[in-house]
Amino acid sequence: MSASIPDDGPPDSFEEFARFIRDVGSKGPRGDHPETLRAWLDLAEAYRITQALRECKGNRSAAARVLGIGRRTLYAKMDKLGITATWRMV
């Protein structure tokens, strides 16, 4: 079984994130599934980045400070996870 970030992007709320984790965790046999863990970690990271961007009204430099990472690191993570900061985040 493989899990991935939903096509519509990271969840908008903690409840959506928790529901995704429950749904993925309840499917398939138990065991060592590193691809599933990677997807969960990516989803958690995408959720936190998205929340920081919303909190900072889309300001990526401020969001990086909130997250405790460098601006270039934030840009790289956003690119890897397919996250864009738009006016809709405000």
Summary of the structure (lengths in Angstrom):
residues: 90
radius of gyration: 14.0
end to end distance: 36.4
largest distance: 41.9
contacts: 224
relative contact order: 0.16
helix: 62%
strand: 0%
